[in-house]
Amino acid sequence: MTAFRVAELRRFSRRPALAPAPAGAVSLAMGEPDFPTPPQVVEAAVAALRGGHTHYADQKGLRELRAALASRLPSKPGRNWTADDVVVTHGATAALAAVVLATVGPGDRVVIPEPAYSLYADLVVLAGGTVSYVPLAPDLHWDLDALAAALPGAAMMIFSNPSNPTGIVHDEQELKALGELLDGSDVLVVSDEAYHRLVYPGHVFISALEIDSLRDRTVYVQTFSKTYAMTGWRVGYLAGPREVVEAAAQVHRTYNGSLNTAVQHAALAALDLPDSVVDAMVDRYRRRRELVVAHLSGVPGLHLVPPEGAFYGFLRYDAGLPSEVVARELAERKVMVRAGAEYGPSGEGHVRISFAAAEDDLWTGLARIVGHLGGAGS
Ligand SMILES: Cc1ncc(COP(=O)(O)O)c(C=O)c1O
């Protein structure tokens, strides 16, 4: 027996329960950096444990960590961030859950440009709200006319930038246009900037918090998972309008309680890493992105908008089969990818490839994908 909301979630959700790749298969399915967590971070966690930091932390997160995170948010005259504006969460997952569960309820409509990270719509359904999907334009950027039609009366809009699954960076002009569309409305914007450090040459990322017309209505969501190769540590945070932050903090302490204390000390150490540590990983992703673009461009039957950020390629194929079937067929050929339909109706006809995987796996996996899907329908 399950509660009504869980039954609804099960009916709606297309998020797979993830399993490790079977023997002999390569996985390009996970948004999981293959790099180890930098040793300075590991050492800080060990030192914290040995130093006795083994008890509950402040439920909003260690004040020292929140202050350090606040000091790194873009401040503007009239908007200086403090520790009280930040809540440390169990990854971005719990930050997103806390915001949605704190602010969305039955009757509330949430606009999600899609294809989008599949957690967003699932959370809205869990909260009892209504998902209002707005398809992206053919170049995978926002369709501003469609958003203009969908946003009036909505409670919230959620997106990731850079985007999972499309690899698109929504630039300053696009964000400003969104701010104009929202002028005079009460729509809360949730900007999930998990991939902010992963932006490729020729593209410029700017946070929604730096856009005057968005700043005061934006809940900023961030994580240590991708930038610092810390997926297993489960540390993220959110910042935004004080009332929303307080409500999200209440949900988070109700669902999750306080975050592991030693992990928060490790997070502080991650913030202190020299830029070169993250830059070196970004450089490797840049080379992997080039590999993906080189392998998949010009292949009959396959179409790729070159990734601008994050570590995903959203590959359209001509083979006239549902993406869940294609993903299954590829798994049988020993390469795991994600079905595009997971990310919304417009994701059909696509598969998502992660290039967070090691180069060898990427070579092997791309060759298997081209071998199976290349030429189809052309
Ligand atoms: C856009 C986006 N947001 C949030 C998350 C979840 O991050 P975390 O590991 O911090 O829960 C992911 C993970 O894939 C993601 O792609």
PDBQT file of the ligand as one rigid body, heavy atoms in Angstrom, charges set to zero:
ROOT
HETATM    1  C1  LIG A 401      20.978  19.945 -12.907  1.00  0.00    +0.000 C 
HETATM    2  C2  LIG A 401      21.212  19.104 -11.712  1.00  0.00    +0.000 A 
HETATM    3  N1  LIG A 401      20.791  19.534 -10.525  1.00  0.00    +0.000 NA
HETATM    4  C3  LIG A 401      20.981  18.812  -9.409  1.00  0.00    +0.000 A 
HETATM    5  C4  LIG A 401      21.603  17.586  -9.443  1.00  0.00    +0.000 A 
HETATM    6  C5  LIG A 401      21.749  16.801  -8.180  1.00  0.00    +0.000 C 
HETATM    7  O1  LIG A 401      22.920  17.119  -7.556  1.00  0.00    +0.000 OA
HETATM    8  P1  LIG A 401      23.319  16.576  -6.104  1.00  0.00    +0.000 P 
HETATM    9  O2  LIG A 401      24.315  15.482  -6.321  1.00  0.00    +0.000 OA
HETATM   10  O3  LIG A 401      23.954  17.754  -5.444  1.00  0.00    +0.000 OA
HETATM   11  O4  LIG A 401      22.099  16.135  -5.414  1.00  0.00    +0.000 OA
HETATM   12  C6  LIG A 401      22.064  17.086 -10.650  1.00  0.00    +0.000 A 
HETATM   13  C7  LIG A 401      22.710  15.766 -10.723  1.00  0.00    +0.000 C 
HETATM   14  O5  LIG A 401      22.849  15.155 -11.756  1.00  0.00    +0.000 OA
HETATM   15  C8  LIG A 401      21.858  17.860 -11.818  1.00  0.00    +0.000 A 
HETATM   16  O6  LIG A 401      22.256  17.427 -13.018  1.00  0.00    +0.000 OA
ENDROOT
TORSDOF 0
